Each structure stands twice: as C-alpha cells, then as structure tokens.
Amino acid sequence: MADLSTLANFADILSGAAVVGGAAFAIIQLREYRTQRRENAAAELVRSFYNPEFARSVRLIRLLPDGCSAAELRAKGAEYEESAILVSFAYETIGLLVFRRVTPFSIVEELTGGLTLLMWRKLRRWEEDVRVESAQESWAEWFQWLVERLEAHARERSQKPAHETFSGWRPTS
C-alpha cells in the first residue's frame, strides 16, 4: 500500500505543478498578446498617416489661421470643412485609443504630437462652434482630451525635437 500511496502523492504533486505551469503559460501568453496588440495599433496608426486623403486634409488645415471659426472655414469652401471633419475624426479615434490604452501615449506623442497640437490650434474655434451649432457637447471630445494630455506632458518635460534630442544616435549593427 505504501507504494500506491506514494504514487498518489506523486500524482498530486504533478497535477499541482501542471496547474501552476499552465497558469504561468497563460500569463506569458496574455502579456505577449497585449504587446502584439499595442504593436499592431501603433502600426495601424502609422499607416493612417500615409493616407493621401489625410495628407490633403492636413495640408488644407495648415493653411488656416489659428482659431479659425466655422464661418471662416466654410467661407473657404466645402473641401475645408470636409478636411476639418476628417482630421477631427482621426484625432478623435487616436484620443480614444490612447485613453483605452490600446495605443501607448508615448507612440502617439512621438509620432504625431506636434501635428496634433497644430491641428487643434487651427480647428479649436471651429470645433467649439460645431458643438454649439449641433448642441453636442461631446463633439471632438477625445481630440480635445488628447491635446490637453499632450500639452500637459510637454510642460512637464519640455523636450527638444527628436532631431536635436537624439542627434548622437547611432545604429547598433
């Protein structure tokens, strides 16, 4: 009987080890999945900036004066308001993805932080006018949220542009 009891104890130990090993494997896989999801989101973000329509929209919005009102923007033609909507929706999406921690803030800040701030500077007044006209206080809320986070973080660290900060960078290979 001692042999049977020893085998039962050994089987209990093995089953416990299998459960612990399975849990450890699951945790590793979950971390890997999260990393992959963030990398995919960052890659998708990069691809969105290669869209010709987005590039055209940014070009048009850059030509606007800072704080352009809805009336001023509409006076320039329908393509300007269409561009403003496209840019707003793009940054609205990015803001929500950052808030939900799907896309890391640091990636957004480094990839499009300056452009985000510029687009908001141009469109802020138009965004406010649209909110009033449509009685929709939530219009472009995540775009504004993202801008406020970028501004706050910039004040905290006052970093120079990448071409200055990393001027001594060299490839490792």
C-alpha positions in Angstrom: 0.0 0.0 0.0 2.9 2.3 0.7 3.8 2.2 -3.0 0.2 3.1 -4.0 0.1 6.0 -1.5 3.5 7.3 -2.8 2.3 7.2 -6.4 -0.9 9.0 -5.4 1.1 11.7 -3.6 3.4 12.0 -6.6 0.4 12.3 -9.0 -1.0 15.1 -6.8 2.3 16.9 -6.9 2.5 16.5 -10.7 -1.1 17.7 -11.2 -0.4 20.8 -9.0 2.7 21.5 -10.9 0.8 21.2 -14.2 -1.8 23.7 -13.0 0.9 26.2 -11.9 2.7 25.7 -15.2 -0.5 26.2 -17.1 -1.3 29.4 -15.3 2.3 30.7 -15.8 2.0 29.9 -19.5 -1.4 31.7 -19.7 0.1 34.8 -18.1 3.0 34.8 -20.5 0.7 34.4 -23.5 -1.6 37.2 -22.2 1.4 39.5 -21.9 2.6 38.6 -25.4 -0.9 39.2 -26.8 -1.0 42.7 -25.2 2.3 43.5 -26.6 1.3 42.3 -30.0 -2.0 44.3 -29.8 -0.1 47.5 -29.0 2.4 47.0 -31.8 -0.4 46.4 -34.2 -2.2 49.5 -33.1 1.0 51.5 -33.5 1.5 50.1 -37.0 -2.1 50.9 -37.9 -1.6 54.4 -36.6 1.5 54.9 -38.8 -0.4 53.5 -41.8 -3.3 56.0 -41.3 -0.8 58.9 -41.8 0.1 57.5 -45.3 -3.5 58.0 -46.5 -3.5 60.6 -49.3 -6.8 62.0 -48.2 -5.5 62.6 -44.7 -2.4 64.3 -46.1 -4.5 66.5 -48.3 -6.7 67.4 -45.3 -3.7 68.3 -43.2 -2.3 70.5 -46.0 -5.5 72.4 -46.2 -5.9 72.8 -42.4 -2.3 74.0 -42.1 -3.3 77.0 -44.3 -6.0 78.2 -41.9 -5.3 80.9 -39.4 -5.1 79.8 -35.8 -8.6 79.7 -34.1 -10.5 79.7 -37.4 -14.2 80.0 -36.8 -16.9 77.8 -38.5 -17.9 80.8 -40.6 -14.4 81.5 -41.8 -13.7 77.8 -42.5 -16.9 77.4 -44.5 -16.2 80.6 -46.5 -13.1 78.8 -47.9 -15.2 76.0 -49.4 -16.7 72.6 -48.6 -13.4 70.9 -49.0 -12.0 72.8 -46.0 -14.9 71.6 -43.7 -14.6 68.1 -45.1 -10.9 68.2 -44.2 -11.6 69.5 -40.8 -14.1 66.7 -40.2 -11.6 64.1 -41.4 -8.8 65.4 -39.2 -11.1 65.7 -36.2 -12.3 62.1 -36.6 -8.8 60.8 -37.0 -7.6 62.5 -33.8 -10.9 61.6 -32.0 -10.1 58.0 -32.7 -6.5 58.3 -31.6 -7.5 60.0 -28.4 -9.9 57.2 -27.5 -7.4 54.6 -28.4 -4.9 56.3 -26.0 -7.5 56.6 -23.3 -8.4 52.9 -23.6 -4.6 52.1 -23.5 -4.8 50.3 -26.8 -2.2 52.7 -28.3 0.6 53.9 -26.0 0.6 57.6 -25.3 4.4 57.7 -25.9 3.9 56.4 -29.5 1.3 59.0 -30.3 3.3 61.8 -28.7 6.4 60.9 -30.7 4.7 60.2 -34.0 2.1 62.9 -34.2 2.2 65.1 -31.0 3.3 68.2 -32.7 0.9 67.8 -35.6 -2.0 67.1 -33.2 -1.3 70.3 -31.4 -1.1 72.3 -34.6 -4.4 70.8 -35.9 -6.1 71.7 -32.7 -4.7 75.2 -32.7 -6.2 75.7 -36.2 -9.5 73.9 -35.5 -10.3 74.7 -31.8 -12.7 77.5 -32.5 -14.4 75.6 -35.4 -14.8 72.6 -33.0 -16.4 74.9 -30.4 -18.7 76.4 -33.0 -19.8 73.0 -34.2 -20.5 71.9 -30.6 -22.8 74.9 -30.2 -24.5 74.6 -33.6 -25.2 70.9 -33.1 -25.9 71.1 -29.4 -23.5 68.3 -29.0 -21.0 69.0 -26.2 -19.2 65.7 -26.9 -18.2 66.7 -30.5 -14.4 66.1 -30.8 -14.2 65.4 -27.1 -11.4 62.8 -27.4 -9.5 65.1 -29.8 -9.6 67.8 -27.1 -8.7 65.3 -24.4 -5.7 64.1 -26.4 -4.5 67.7 -26.9 -4.8 68.5 -23.2 -2.7 65.4 -22.3 -0.1 66.3 -24.9 0.1 69.9 -23.7 0.4 68.8 -20.0 3.1 66.3 -20.8 5.0 68.8 -22.9 5.0 71.2 -20.0 6.3 68.5 -17.6 9.3 67.6 -19.6 9.9 70.4 -22.2 11.8 68.1 -24.5 13.6 69.3 -27.6 12.6 67.9 -31.0 13.8 64.4 -31.8 16.4 65.6 -34.3 18.1 67.5 -31.5 17.5 65.2 -28.6 18.8 62.1 -30.4 21.4 63.7 -32.6 24.1 61.4 -31.3 22.1 58.2 -32.1 24.0 55.5 -34.0 22.8 52.1 -35.3 23.8 49.1 -33.2 24.8 46.9 -36.2 
